[in-house]
């Protein structure tokens, strides 16, 4: 096993991370544990503060107790250190604030204007872990109370709106307070280690880039599967659905990284310019193509991980007869020279058999075989980038079986397992992205024109579904979605890559 790099991360300036929605699920499950782990790694400078903000009438000590419980629940046991947790909790503060009124804002302003010592070059960050409907009002109040300075930064959680018009309205209101350079629209999928490796794989090796086009690639599959249902998010999810919640942001961003041209450098605007070109090259799915290029599904009662689970309509907060999709499969095309004629098959859903995210690059078969039929069936090469779990990059090749008796071929994989190759624990996506905001590096965040270009492509699909007045196709929880999603890809003579599902996902 190769040792991990011992190069130290560059020192970061002290910061104030003010987390709106500080008592919510995202803050407690992801943000606070990520900030603790960065503190443990030595990346949180002395004098830094994390200030939770919400309407809940908590004291700072109450909030620290909630944060401690969240760390104990969501941080791996071998990463928990009693002394370091105590140090981290000392950095936490809490201010009750009502985003829709003036209540609490003066208290927050006083807290931010009275920093502790050791504050040279401190960065002020506002993380809006709230519903998108509050993004505008919060930014208005930040301006009204003098908290939005020229050096401040604001982080917006997805989704940015529920359609193009609402996304533009949010961008306008936030943009009236903060410049585009101060706005960080976060998509945590872009912070995953394996997603970052797509750039290294494509542009750091002479092997793949000459083959990364329609002449050599037959099709691309992107799957993001979850075993969970809507959990406590039923009210939000029923107003969203799988396309708004996953495809319009996460999956389209993965399409961008697979399909983009080589940027002139890794400078943030160069990378985002190339992603935007992909979004603007997506071939529209018109009303006549909705039935053949899209599938909507909704899970029914079934079994996942050996346990019975209810159907979507029986989940808390879901209205009777809801037509919201919990699964979506799409066939899309990038209408440019590199990708003309290469279909991208996307699918994402809840209550599927495994929690996994992967990208499959299926190469074209060889044009002519010199091997006798008895040698076995030749299978086309396949590159599989596993984002989670068990992050890896695998290249499937045809090889000869060892031994005498003639030529017998079988597929085998060259497997780059991150855990086996590099060892140790890797920072998760939020750890990377939270610190990138402190650094002022927006490469892995979405620009306004990216968000709006994604909505311009996705919105006609939603409108087409509405016009058809069709309910989502049912599928049993614990299966790979409705049968129509299988037909979507098999009509083209292809099949979903469902083998090699990691046992850890069950």
C-alpha positions in Angstrom: 0.0 0.0 0.0 1.4 3.4 -0.9 1.7 5.9 1.9 -0.6 8.9 1.9 1.0 12.3 1.1 2.3 14.0 4.2 2.2 17.5 2.6 0.5 19.8 5.1 -2.6 21.7 4.0 -2.0 25.5 3.8 -2.9 27.4 6.8 -6.3 29.1 6.7 -7.4 32.4 8.2 -9.7 32.5 11.2 -13.4 32.7 10.2 -16.9 33.2 11.4 -19.3 30.5 10.0 -22.8 31.7 10.7 -25.1 28.8 9.9 -28.8 29.7 9.3 -30.9 26.6 10.0 -28.3 25.8 12.6 -30.6 23.3 14.4 -31.8 21.6 11.2 -30.9 18.1 10.0 -28.2 19.3 7.5 -26.4 21.4 10.1 -26.4 18.7 12.7 -25.8 15.7 10.4 -23.3 17.1 8.0 -22.0 20.7 8.7 -21.0 20.6 12.3 -19.4 17.1 12.1 -17.5 18.3 9.0 -16.3 21.4 10.8 -15.2 19.3 13.8 -13.2 17.0 11.6 -11.5 20.0 9.9 -10.7 21.4 13.4 -9.3 18.0 14.3 -7.1 18.1 11.2 -5.7 21.5 12.3 -7.5 23.6 9.6 -9.6 25.8 12.0 -7.5 28.7 13.1 -7.6 30.1 16.6 -10.3 32.7 17.0 -12.7 31.0 14.5 -16.3 30.8 15.5 -19.3 28.7 14.3 -22.5 30.5 15.2 -25.8 28.6 14.9 -28.9 30.6 14.0 -32.5 29.5 14.0 -35.9 30.4 15.5 -35.5 27.9 18.3 -35.1 29.7 21.7 -31.9 27.9 22.8 -29.0 29.1 24.9 -25.5 28.8 23.6 -24.9 25.9 26.1 -28.1 24.2 24.9 -26.7 24.4 21.3 -23.4 23.1 22.3 -25.1 20.1 23.8 -27.0 19.4 20.6 -23.8 19.8 18.6 -22.0 17.4 20.9 -24.7 14.8 20.4 -24.6 15.3 16.6 -20.8 14.7 16.6 -21.1 11.6 18.8 -23.8 10.3 16.4 -22.4 11.2 13.0 -18.6 11.1 13.4 -16.9 7.7 13.3 -15.8 6.5 16.7 -12.1 6.4 15.8 -12.3 10.1 14.9 -13.9 11.2 18.2 -11.5 12.7 20.7 -12.9 14.0 23.9 -10.4 16.8 24.3 -10.7 17.9 20.6 -14.5 17.8 20.8 -14.4 20.1 23.9 -12.1 22.5 22.0 -14.5 22.5 19.1 -17.5 23.1 21.2 -15.8 26.2 22.7 -15.9 27.7 19.2 -19.7 27.3 19.0 -22.2 30.0 19.8 -25.9 30.4 19.1 -28.3 33.3 18.5 -32.1 32.9 18.1 -33.1 34.8 15.0 -36.3 35.0 13.0 -35.4 35.3 9.3 -38.8 36.8 8.4 -38.8 39.6 11.0 -36.4 41.8 12.9 -36.3 39.6 15.9 -32.8 38.6 17.0 -30.9 40.4 14.2 -29.4 43.1 16.5 -28.2 40.3 18.8 -26.5 38.6 15.9 -25.0 41.9 14.7 -23.5 42.5 18.1 -22.1 39.0 18.3 -20.4 39.4 14.9 -19.1 42.9 15.7 -17.4 41.7 18.9 -15.0 39.1 17.8 -12.4 37.3 20.1 -8.7 38.0 19.9 -6.5 36.5 17.2 -8.8 37.7 14.4 -6.3 39.1 11.8 -7.8 38.6 8.3 -10.9 36.8 9.6 -13.4 35.7 6.9 -17.2 36.1 7.5 -19.3 33.4 6.0 -23.1 33.0 6.0 -24.3 29.5 5.3 -28.0 29.3 4.4 -29.0 25.8 5.3 -32.7 26.7 5.0 -35.5 26.4 2.5 -34.7 28.3 -0.7 -37.7 30.6 0.0 -35.7 32.1 2.9 -32.6 32.9 0.9 -33.8 36.3 -0.3 -35.3 37.4 3.0 -32.1 36.4 5.0 -29.9 38.3 2.5 -32.2 41.4 2.7 -31.8 41.3 6.5 -28.1 40.9 6.3 -27.9 44.0 4.3 -30.4 45.9 6.5 -28.4 45.2 9.7 -25.0 46.0 8.0 -23.8 42.4 8.2 -23.1 41.9 4.5 -19.7 43.4 4.0 -17.6 43.5 0.9 -15.5 40.7 2.5 -18.4 38.5 3.4 -19.4 35.3 1.6 -22.7 33.5 1.4 -23.3 29.8 0.8 -26.6 28.6 -0.8 -27.8 25.1 -0.4 -29.6 23.4 -3.2 -32.2 23.5 -4.6 -31.9 27.0 -6.0 -35.6 27.4 -6.7 -38.1 24.9 -8.0 -38.1 26.2 -11.6 -36.3 28.7 -13.8 -38.4 31.7 -12.7 -38.0 31.0 -9.0 -34.2 30.4 -9.5 -33.9 33.7 -11.2 -35.8 35.4 -8.5 -33.5 33.9 -5.8 -30.4 34.8 -7.8 -31.7 38.4 -8.3 -32.4 38.9 -4.6 -29.2 37.4 -3.3 -27.3 39.1 -6.1 -28.6 42.5 -5.0 -26.8 42.0 -1.7 -23.7 40.0 -2.7 -21.6 40.0 -5.8 -21.4 36.9 -7.9 -17.8 36.3 -6.5 -19.2 36.3 -3.0 -21.9 33.7 -3.7 -21.1 30.0 -3.3 -23.9 27.7 -4.6 -23.0 24.3 -3.1 -23.5 20.9 -4.6 -21.8 18.4 -2.3 -21.4 15.9 -5.1 -18.7 18.1 -6.6 -16.7 17.7 -3.4 -16.5 13.9 -3.5 -12.9 12.6 -3.9 -13.8 10.4 -6.8 -15.6 13.1 -8.7 -12.5 15.2 -8.4 -10.5 12.3 -9.8 -12.5 12.6 -13.0 -10.4 15.6 -13.8 -7.2 13.8 -13.0 -8.3 10.7 -14.9 -9.2 12.6 -18.1 -6.7 15.4 -18.2 -3.8 13.9 -16.3 -3.4 10.8 -18.4 -2.6 10.4 -22.1 -4.5 7.1 -22.1 -8.1 8.2 -21.9 -8.5 11.7 -23.4 -7.9 10.6 -27.0 -10.7 7.9 -26.6 -13.1 10.2 -24.7 -15.5 10.9 -27.7 -18.2 9.4 -29.9 -15.7 7.5 -32.0 -14.8 5.2 -29.0 -17.6 5.5 -26.4 -20.9 3.7 -27.0 -22.8 5.3 -24.1 -22.5 6.6 -20.5 -24.6 5.6 -17.5 -24.9 7.6 -14.3 -26.7 6.1 -11.3 -27.3 7.7 -7.9 -29.3 5.2 -5.8 -30.5 5.5 -2.2 -32.0 2.9 0.1 -33.7 5.4 2.3 -37.2 6.8 1.8 -38.2 10.4 2.4 -37.5 10.1 6.2 -38.5 13.3 8.0 -38.4 15.4 4.7 -41.8 14.4 3.4 -43.2 17.9 3.3 -40.2 19.2 1.4 -39.8 16.2 -0.8 -43.4 16.0 -2.0 -43.0 19.6 -3.4 -39.8 18.6 -5.1 -39.5 15.0 -6.4 -36.5 13.2 -7.7 -35.9 15.4 -10.8 -35.7 18.6 -8.8 -34.0 17.0 -5.8 -31.3 15.1 -7.6 -31.2 15.3 -11.4 -31.3 19.0 -12.0 -28.3 19.5 -9.8 -26.2 16.4 -8.7 -26.6 14.3 -11.9 -26.3 17.1 -14.3 -23.1 18.3 -12.6 -21.7 14.8 -13.1 -22.7 14.9 -16.8 -20.8 18.2 -17.0 -17.6 16.7 -15.6 -17.8 13.6 -17.9 -18.7 15.7 -20.9 -16.7 18.9 -20.6 -13.8 19.9 -22.8 -10.4 20.4 -21.3 -10.3 23.8 -19.5 -7.3 26.0 -20.2 -6.3 25.6 -16.5 -7.8 24.6 -13.2 -8.7 28.2 -12.5 -12.2 28.4 -11.1 -13.8 30.3 -14.0 -12.1 28.1 -16.7 -13.6 24.9 -15.2 -17.0 26.5 -14.8 -17.0 27.9 -18.3 -16.5 24.4 -19.7 -19.3 23.0 -17.5 -21.6 25.7 -18.7 -20.9 24.7 -22.4 -22.1 21.2 -21.6 -25.4 22.4 -20.1 -26.0 24.6 -23.0 -25.4 21.7 -25.4 -27.9 19.4 -23.8 -30.4 18.4 -26.5 -33.9 19.5 -25.4 -36.4 16.7 -24.5 -39.6 18.0 -26.2 -43.3 17.0 -25.5 -43.1 14.3 -28.2 -40.0 12.7 -26.6 -41.2 12.7 -23.0 -42.6 9.2 -23.2 -39.6 7.6 -24.9 -36.8 9.5 -23.0 -38.1 9.7 -19.4 -39.5 7.5 -16.8 -41.1 8.5 -13.5 -41.5 6.1 -10.6 -42.9 6.0 -7.1 -42.1 3.3 -4.5 -44.6 1.0 -3.0 -44.2 -1.0 0.2 -41.5 -3.6 0.1 -38.3 -4.6 1.8 -34.9 -2.9 2.0 -31.8 -4.4 3.8 -34.0 -7.2 5.1 -36.6 -5.1 6.7 -40.1 -4.1 5.6 -40.6 -0.5 4.6 -43.8 1.5 3.8 -44.8 2.8 0.4 -44.3 6.5 -0.4 -48.0 7.3 0.1 -47.8 5.9 3.6 -44.9 8.0 4.6 -45.4 10.8 7.2 -46.2 14.2 5.6 -47.2 12.8 2.2 -50.7 13.7 1.0 -53.1 11.0 -0.3 -52.8 10.3 -4.0 -49.6 12.3 -4.4 -48.1 12.2 -7.9 -44.6 13.1 -6.9 -41.9 10.9 -8.4 -39.3 9.1 -6.1 -37.5 7.7 -9.1 -36.5 9.1 -12.4 -34.6 7.7 -15.4 -33.6 9.8 -18.4 -31.9 9.4 -21.8 -30.2 12.6 -22.8 -27.7 13.7 -25.4 -25.0 16.3 -25.6 -25.5 17.9 -29.0 -21.9 18.7 -29.9 -19.0 17.3 -32.0 -17.5 15.3 -29.1 -20.6 13.5 -28.0 -23.0 13.5 -31.1 -25.0 10.2 -31.0 -23.7 9.0 -27.6 -26.7 8.6 -25.2 -26.3 9.4 -21.5 -28.6 7.3 -19.3 -29.3 8.8 -15.9 -31.3 7.3 -13.1 -31.8 8.2 -9.4 -34.3 7.0 -6.9 -35.2 6.2 -3.3 -35.8 2.8 -1.7 -33.5 1.1 -4.2 -31.6 -2.1 -3.4 -28.3 -0.4 -2.6 -26.9 3.0 -1.7 -24.4 3.7 -4.5 -23.3 6.3 -6.9 -21.3 5.5 -10.0 -20.5 6.5 -13.5 -20.1 3.9 -16.2 -18.2 4.7 -19.5 -19.1 1.9 -21.9 -16.6 1.8 -24.8 -17.5 0.5 -28.2 -16.7 -3.1 -29.1 -13.7 -4.0 -31.2 -14.4 -3.7 -34.9 -13.1 -7.2 -35.9 -12.2 -10.2 -33.7 -9.3 -12.5 -34.6 -10.3 -15.0 -31.9 -12.1 -18.3 -32.6 -15.7 -18.6 -31.3 -14.5 -21.1 -28.7 -12.3 -18.4 -27.1 -15.5 -16.9 -25.6 -17.6 -13.8 -26.1 -15.6 -10.6 -26.4 -17.0 -7.9 -24.1 -16.4 -4.2 -24.8 -14.2 -2.3 -22.4 -15.9 -0.5 -19.5 -14.6 2.1 -17.1 -16.5 2.4 -13.8 -16.0 5.3 -11.5 -17.6 4.4 -8.1 -18.3 7.6 -6.1 -19.8 5.8 -3.1 -19.4 3.5 -1.2 -15.9 2.0 -1.6 -14.6 4.7 -3.9 -12.8 3.2 -6.8 -11.9 3.4 -10.5 -12.1 0.1 -12.4 -11.2 -0.6 -16.0 -12.7 -3.9 -17.4 -10.5 -5.5 -20.0 -10.5 -8.8 -21.9 -7.6 -11.1 -20.8 -6.5 -14.7 -21.5 -7.2 -17.3 -18.9 -3.9 -18.8 -17.7 -3.1 -22.4 -18.8 -2.7 -24.6 -21.9 -5.3 -25.8 -24.2 -5.8 -22.9 -26.5 -7.1 -19.3 -26.2 -9.8 -18.8 -23.7 -10.7 -15.2 -23.0 -12.6 -13.6 -20.0 -13.1 -10.1 -18.7 -11.0 -8.9 -15.7 -10.8 -5.6 -13.9 -7.9 -3.3 -13.1 -9.1 -1.9 -9.8 -7.9 1.3 -8.2 -9.4 1.1 -4.7 -8.8 4.4 -2.9 -8.9 2.7 0.5 -6.3 0.1 -0.5 -4.1 2.4 -2.5 -4.0 5.5 -0.2 -5.3 4.1 3.1 -6.7 6.2 6.0 -9.8 8.3 6.0 -10.6 10.8 3.3 -12.3 14.1 4.1 -15.9 14.0 2.9 -17.4 16.4 0.4 -18.6 18.9 3.0 -15.2 19.1 4.7 -13.6 20.0 1.4 -16.3 22.5 0.3 -16.6 24.3 3.7 -12.9 25.0 3.7 -12.9 26.0 0.0 -15.3 28.8 1.0 -12.8 30.0 3.6 -10.1 29.8 0.9 -12.2 31.8 -1.5 -12.0 29.0 -4.1 -15.3 28.7 -6.0 -14.2 26.1 -8.6 -16.4 23.4 -7.1 -19.5 25.6 -6.7 -22.1 26.5 -9.3 -22.2 29.8 -11.0 -25.5 31.6 -11.6 -25.5 30.9 -15.3 -24.9 27.2 -14.6 -28.0 26.9 -12.3 -30.2 28.7 -14.8 -29.0 26.7 -17.8 -29.7 23.5 -15.9 -33.3 24.7 -15.1 -33.8 25.7 -18.8 -33.1 22.1 -19.8 -35.0 20.4 -16.9 -38.1 22.6 -16.8 -39.6 21.4 -20.1 -39.5 17.9 -18.8 -41.5 18.8 -15.7 -43.9 20.7 -17.9 -44.2 17.7 -20.2 -45.0 15.4 -17.3 -47.7 17.8 -16.0 -49.3 18.0 -19.5 -49.5 14.2 -19.8 -51.5 13.9 -16.5 -49.8 10.6 -15.8 -49.1 9.2 -12.3 -45.6 7.8 -11.7 -45.1 4.2 -12.5 -45.1 2.0 -9.3 -42.1 0.0 -8.2 -41.6 -2.2 -5.2 -39.2 -0.8 -2.6 -35.9 -2.8 -2.8 -36.0 -3.1 -6.6 -34.2 -1.0 -9.3 -37.2 1.1 -10.1 -40.2 0.5 -12.5 -39.9 -1.9 -15.4 -40.3 1.0 -17.8 -36.8 2.2 -16.8 -35.4 -1.2 -18.0 -37.2 -0.8 -21.3 -35.8 2.8 -21.6 -32.3 1.5 -22.1 -33.0 -2.0 -23.5 -34.9 -0.5 -26.4 -31.5 0.7 -27.6 -29.9 -2.7 -27.1 -28.2 -1.8 -23.9 -28.7 -2.7 -20.2 -28.2 -1.0 -16.9 -25.0 -1.9 -15.0 -26.4 -3.5 -11.8 -23.8 -6.1 -11.1 -21.0 -5.8 -8.6 -23.2 -4.0 -6.1 -21.1 -3.7 -3.0 -22.2 -5.8 0.0 -21.5 -2.8 2.3 -24.4 -1.0 0.6 -27.0 -3.4 2.0 
